[in-house]
Amino acid sequence: GVAGAGSYGFQVQAMGVPAGLAVPPIQNQPIVKEGTIWMPVPPPLPNCPPGLEYLTQIDQILIHQQMELLEILTGFEAQNKYEIKNTVGQRVYFAAEDTDCCTRNCCGPSRPFTLRIIDNLGHEVITLQRPLRCSSCCFPCCLQELEVQAPPGTPVGYVVQDWHACLPKFTIQDEKRMDILKITGPCVVCSCCEDVHFEVKSVDETSTVGRISKQWTGFLKEAFTDADNFGITFPMDLDVKMKAVMIGACFLIVSLSF
């Protein structure tokens, strides 16, 4: 738009940006990858494991298990994959089970597994490690346990199943094995046409601080697939490491087919 600019020995730069200067990216915008809208990347925070900054901005997440056509048609257990989203539908993380075929189809719901949780930059930010354990009240010395690492290789907490004759109960512990929260499920966990709620309570179980809910997905999906939808609510100001451990608790509940 400058007449005769070339005769003065310089070139007009597009959009008025001087040569050699880069345009800074727009911050805090959703990222779109292959048609999926990801939650914006938050800035790094002190004393926060890398990749968990997302959890400081939310008090509720939704976990959707992806359905595998081969598993629906044959009943052959495939590696589970999950989308973890915020309340506006933006993907926060993607989770994938890392197990071998023999373990999945021989050990069933009690199988050991490694679950890798990836952020929108492709970094593994949370690793869940579950060893082979029993889930029956007849074996109180060998109940379920899950270790939560963030980043991978650094434990930030544990989910330990508590023995109870009737109720599914768990304890959330920090990296030092100190009890932080309790989780209590209903006596009958296979409800029809309604959600199933696991209450997250204080250590003395006098107050409720959150909830893990298995959502009813309809007759057809419940009858022909084992794909589940879960919701997790927790206080906005809860320690981000404990939020990560609550996500681990949700996946342990998913694996036990409650």
Salt bridges, closest charged atoms under 4 A:
GLU77 OE2 - ARG111 NH2 3.53
GLU83 OE1 - LYS85 NZ 3.74
GLU83 OE2 - ARG91 NH2 2.38
GLU97 OE2 - ARG111 NE 2.79
ASP98 OD2 - ARG116 NH2 3.01
GLU124 OE2 - ARG116 NH1 3.17
GLU145 OE2 - ARG177 NH2 2.84
ASP162 OD2 - LYS182 NZ 3.75
GLU199 OE2 - ARG211 NH2 2.83
GLU205 OE2 - LYS169 NZ 3.43
GLU222 OE2 - LYS214 NZ 3.60
ASP228 OD1 - LYS214 NZ 3.45
